[in-house]
Amino acid sequence: MKLIRLAAVLAALAAMPALAQAPAPGALGAAATAIPAGHLRAEQLIDRDVYSTDNVEIGEVQDLIIDPAQGQVSMVVIEVESRLGLTQKYVSVPMARLRAVPGERRVTIDMASAEIRSLPAVQY
């Protein structure tokens, strides 16, 4: 038991130099304190109305899927609504297929409404 405690203390002491070298908060520069022009916050994209290229309202942006290896949003989950406004299913599309204009309530996906509605549902 004493050997286990000693090993835990030694491991904690060994990690201390690494902690001391960690950058201080705010030490990452100006890029961490300002949102670049033309970029969107997730909050500004989620719940926006999604329209197809044939100008049909499909549903809303439900969620963003982040690829940790790339460090960026790779997919967007869209809640596809029925004609009555009820949730029909969720689909995912590549982020690159969406066009969002800051300040507008809607986003456009570069697909026709029939194509979007024919996408397979994702487990969400």
C-alpha positions in Angstrom: 0.0 0.0 0.0 2.8 2.4 0.9 4.5 1.5 -2.4 1.4 2.5 -4.4 1.2 5.9 -2.5 4.8 6.5 -3.2 4.4 5.8 -6.9 1.4 8.2 -7.0 3.4 11.0 -5.4 6.4 10.4 -7.7 4.1 10.5 -10.7 2.6 13.8 -9.5 6.0 15.3 -9.0 7.2 14.1 -12.4 4.2 15.9 -14.0 4.9 19.2 -12.3 7.6 20.5 -14.8 5.1 19.9 -17.6 2.5 21.9 -15.8 4.9 24.7 -15.2 5.6 25.0 -18.9 1.9 25.2 -19.9 1.1 28.6 -21.5 -0.7 31.1 -19.3 -4.3 31.9 -20.1 -4.4 34.5 -22.9 -0.9 33.7 -23.9 -2.0 32.4 -27.3 -2.1 35.8 -28.9 -4.7 38.0 -30.6 -6.2 35.1 -32.6 -7.7 33.6 -29.4 -9.4 36.9 -28.5 -11.1 37.9 -31.7 -13.4 36.1 -34.1 -12.1 36.5 -37.7 -14.4 38.4 -40.1 -16.7 36.1 -42.0 -16.5 33.3 -39.4 -19.6 32.0 -37.6 -20.1 30.9 -34.0 -21.9 27.6 -33.6 -24.6 29.5 -31.7 -25.2 31.6 -34.9 -25.7 28.5 -37.1 -27.6 26.1 -34.9 -31.4 26.4 -35.2 -31.2 28.4 -38.5 -33.7 27.5 -41.1 -32.3 25.4 -44.0 -33.4 26.0 -47.5 -32.7 23.9 -50.6 -31.5 25.3 -53.9 -35.1 25.2 -55.2 -36.0 27.6 -52.3 -37.9 25.0 -50.2 -37.6 25.1 -46.4 -36.3 21.7 -45.4 -35.9 22.1 -41.6 -33.3 23.5 -39.2 -29.6 23.0 -38.4 -29.7 20.8 -35.3 -26.0 20.2 -34.5 -22.4 20.4 -35.7 -20.1 17.4 -35.9 -16.4 18.2 -35.3 -13.6 16.2 -36.6 -11.0 16.3 -33.9 -8.2 15.2 -36.2 -8.8 18.2 -38.5 -9.9 20.6 -35.7 -12.9 21.8 -37.7 -16.6 21.2 -38.3 -16.9 18.4 -40.8 -20.6 17.6 -40.9 -23.9 19.3 -40.1 -26.9 17.5 -38.7 -30.2 18.8 -40.2 -33.6 18.2 -38.8 -35.7 17.4 -41.8 -39.3 18.5 -41.2 -42.5 17.1 -42.7 -45.0 19.4 -44.4 -46.7 19.9 -41.1 -43.5 21.1 -39.4 -43.0 17.9 -37.4 -39.6 16.2 -37.3 -39.4 13.6 -40.0 -35.7 12.5 -39.6 -32.2 13.8 -39.1 -29.6 13.8 -41.9 -26.0 14.8 -42.0 -24.3 16.7 -44.8 -20.8 18.0 -45.2 -20.3 21.5 -43.8 -18.9 22.6 -47.2 -22.4 22.1 -48.8 -24.0 24.9 -46.6 -23.9 28.6 -47.4 -24.6 30.9 -44.5 -24.6 34.6 -44.5 -23.9 36.3 -41.2 -26.9 38.2 -40.0 -29.4 36.1 -42.0 -31.8 33.6 -40.4 -31.5 31.0 -43.1 -28.8 28.9 -44.6 -28.9 27.3 -48.1 -27.7 23.8 -48.8 -26.6 23.2 -52.4 -29.0 20.3 -52.9 -32.6 20.1 -54.3 -35.3 19.4 -51.7 -36.0 15.9 -53.1 -32.3 15.0 -52.9 -32.1 16.2 -49.2 -35.3 14.3 -48.3 -33.9 11.1 -49.9 -30.8 11.1 -47.8 -30.6 8.3 -45.2 -31.5 9.1 -41.7 -28.7 9.3 -39.1 -29.0 7.9 -35.6 -29.1 11.0 -33.5 
